[in-house]
Amino acid sequence: MTTRWNVHRLPRAEGKTYLVTGANAGIGYHVAEQLATTGATVVLGSRSAAKADDAMASIRAVVPDARLRHLQLDLSDLASLKTSADELDSLDAVVCNAGVQIDDADLMYATNHLGHFALVHWLMPLLVGGRVVTTGSFVGKDEPPKDAYARSKQAQMLFAFELDRRVPEVMSVVNHPGGALDSLTPPRKLLSLPAALLLQGKDAGAWPAVRAVLDPDLRGGQMVGPRVFGLCGEPRIEPVRGQLADGELAARVWEESVELTGVEPRCP
Ligand SMILES: NC(=O)c1ccc[n+]([C@@H]2O[C@H](COP(=O)([O-])OP(=O)(O)OC[C@H]3O[C@@H](n4cnc5c(N)ncnc54)[C@H](OP(=O)(O)O)[C@@H]3O)[C@@H](O)[C@H]2O)c1
């Protein structure tokens, strides 16, 4: 199932425009930085202009000729998303990466899933012939998902597979980053040996999303994740199984999302 892919030799993408949500920090930042090396224009979707400015300065320190811009984007504010989408006039892919893991389950579902569902709806006129790349999680593969965060991630992944079935004019693919270190992760030396071996940085956590945007051999409905136990390493195409392959469940998530957001992604 796996084609050769070299994370250090990305295809050139001059003339393309990619939007990355939550690009001012974490994995999204690294997705933006890696995509910027291809010559593409990278739009950093962020609710904070100041944080986006800092992120763009960091990217330019690594990629001096990077083509970058900020898009004001707050996924938890559904009413604002049409205005954000209207700011763009061309788009080849959106990476639905932004995410929160918080106690407020409704706000978490709204940010992680419903916000992206509505954003994709408003971007649809630009996306025909392009890609929607949804960032799920290994916890979203669990049957059943064990908490509200995992449910929000599974909903995102089911939406992405359903989008590919319902709107064939747009290629919808899923990626998940595996387990990526952040400032809240305990130092490696305090972790058990297996956990310490399987952790990776957020730069490597960005590899599956970057492949999902750029790989010309990828097909709609496929999923890209890290090679080693789905937790770390080079990005590979992995099988879609279990609940993630449940079309009826995905259709229910879709219908409920239409009800909750009042919009429905369709080919314009
Ligand atoms: N890290 C992991 O090990 C891991 C594992 C599996 C899946 N994931 C998934 O990977 C994605 C990125 O995770 P991460 O670890 O890089 O997270 P992170 O470091 O916490 O970064 C999250 C990003 O999302 C943005 N964001 C949060 N709420 C937003 C909103 N309402 N509107 C717009 N942007 C918003 C944040 O912006 P602010 O700076 O404004 O808050 C930030 O840029 C998430 O979807 C997560 O579920 C991560």
Ligand as a Chemical Component Dictionary entry (heavy atoms), coordinates in Angstrom:
data_LIG
# 
_chem_comp.id                   LIG 
_chem_comp.type                 NON-POLYMER 
_chem_comp.pdbx_formal_charge   0 
_chem_comp.three_letter_code    LIG 
# 
loop_
_chem_comp_atom.comp_id 
_chem_comp_atom.atom_id 
_chem_comp_atom.alt_atom_id 
_chem_comp_atom.type_symbol 
_chem_comp_atom.charge 
_chem_comp_atom.model_Cartn_x 
_chem_comp_atom.model_Cartn_y 
_chem_comp_atom.model_Cartn_z 
_chem_comp_atom.pdbx_ordinal 
LIG N1  N1  N 0  0.385   16.467 19.945 1  
LIG C1  C1  C 0  -0.006  15.215 19.790 2  
LIG O1  O1  O 0  0.634   14.267 20.283 3  
LIG C2  C2  C 0  -1.218  14.893 18.958 4  
LIG C3  C3  C 0  -1.604  13.561 18.830 5  
LIG C4  C4  C 0  -2.714  13.260 18.047 6  
LIG C5  C5  C 0  -3.409  14.271 17.390 7  
LIG N2  N2  N 1  -3.028  15.573 17.550 8  
LIG C6  C6  C 0  -3.805  16.595 16.834 9  
LIG O2  O2  O 0  -2.903  17.430 16.121 10 
LIG C7  C7  C 0  -3.436  18.746 16.030 11 
LIG C8  C8  C 0  -2.400  19.746 16.539 12 
LIG O3  O3  O 0  -2.079  19.403 17.880 13 
LIG P1  P1  P 0  -0.881  20.118 18.662 14 
LIG O4  O4  O 0  -0.385  19.130 19.656 15 
LIG O5  O5  O -1 0.060   20.733 17.695 16 
LIG O6  O6  O 0  -1.705  21.264 19.451 17 
LIG P2  P2  P 0  -1.205  22.661 20.047 18 
LIG O7  O7  O 0  0.281   22.714 20.138 19 
LIG O8  O8  O 0  -1.999  22.867 21.297 20 
LIG O9  O9  O 0  -1.682  23.705 18.938 21 
LIG C9  C9  C 0  -3.030  23.854 18.663 22 
LIG C10 C10 C 0  -3.251  24.931 17.646 23 
LIG O10 O10 O 0  -4.670  25.073 17.455 24 
LIG C11 C11 C 0  -4.996  26.442 17.600 25 
LIG N3  N3  N 0  -6.374  26.653 18.039 26 
LIG C12 C12 C 0  -6.943  26.259 19.205 27 
LIG N4  N4  N 0  -8.215  26.702 19.268 28 
LIG C13 C13 C 0  -8.448  27.400 18.127 29 
LIG C14 C14 C 0  -9.561  28.102 17.604 30 
LIG N5  N5  N 0  -10.711 28.220 18.297 31 
LIG N6  N6  N 0  -9.465  28.687 16.392 32 
LIG C15 C15 C 0  -8.313  28.605 15.694 33 
LIG N7  N7  N 0  -7.214  27.974 16.134 34 
LIG C16 C16 C 0  -7.280  27.373 17.342 35 
LIG C17 C17 C 0  -4.003  26.967 18.622 36 
LIG O11 O11 O 0  -3.978  28.370 18.570 37 
LIG P3  P3  P 0  -3.742  29.280 19.920 38 
LIG O12 O12 O 0  -2.262  29.423 20.038 39 
LIG O13 O13 O 0  -4.475  30.535 19.604 40 
LIG O14 O14 O 0  -4.353  28.509 21.069 41 
LIG C18 C18 C 0  -2.740  26.302 18.115 42 
LIG O15 O15 O 0  -2.233  27.008 17.009 43 
LIG C19 C19 C 0  -4.725  18.751 16.859 44 
LIG O16 O16 O 0  -5.806  18.573 15.974 45 
LIG C20 C20 C 0  -4.567  17.538 17.759 46 
LIG O17 O17 O 0  -5.823  16.999 18.119 47 
LIG C21 C21 C 0  -1.965  15.909 18.325 48 
# 
loop_
_chem_comp_bond.comp_id 
_chem_comp_bond.atom_id_1 
_chem_comp_bond.atom_id_2 
_chem_comp_bond.value_order 
_chem_comp_bond.pdbx_ordinal 
LIG N1  C1  SING 1  
LIG C1  O1  DOUB 2  
LIG C1  C2  SING 3  
LIG C2  C3  SING 4  
LIG C2  C21 DOUB 5  
LIG C3  C4  DOUB 6  
LIG C4  C5  SING 7  
LIG C5  N2  DOUB 8  
LIG N2  C6  SING 9  
LIG N2  C21 SING 10 
LIG C6  O2  SING 11 
LIG C6  C20 SING 12 
LIG O2  C7  SING 13 
LIG C7  C8  SING 14 
LIG C7  C19 SING 15 
LIG C8  O3  SING 16 
LIG O3  P1  SING 17 
LIG P1  O4  DOUB 18 
LIG P1  O5  SING 19 
LIG P1  O6  SING 20 
LIG O6  P2  SING 21 
LIG P2  O7  DOUB 22 
LIG P2  O8  SING 23 
LIG P2  O9  SING 24 
LIG O9  C9  SING 25 
LIG C9  C10 SING 26 
LIG C10 O10 SING 27 
LIG C10 C18 SING 28 
LIG O10 C11 SING 29 
LIG C11 N3  SING 30 
LIG C11 C17 SING 31 
LIG N3  C12 SING 32 
LIG N3  C16 SING 33 
LIG C12 N4  DOUB 34 
LIG N4  C13 SING 35 
LIG C13 C14 SING 36 
LIG C13 C16 DOUB 37 
LIG C14 N5  SING 38 
LIG C14 N6  DOUB 39 
LIG N6  C15 SING 40 
LIG C15 N7  DOUB 41 
LIG N7  C16 SING 42 
LIG C17 O11 SING 43 
LIG C17 C18 SING 44 
LIG O11 P3  SING 45 
LIG P3  O12 DOUB 46 
LIG P3  O13 SING 47 
LIG P3  O14 SING 48 
LIG C18 O15 SING 49 
LIG C19 O16 SING 50 
LIG C19 C20 SING 51 
LIG C20 O17 SING 52 
# 
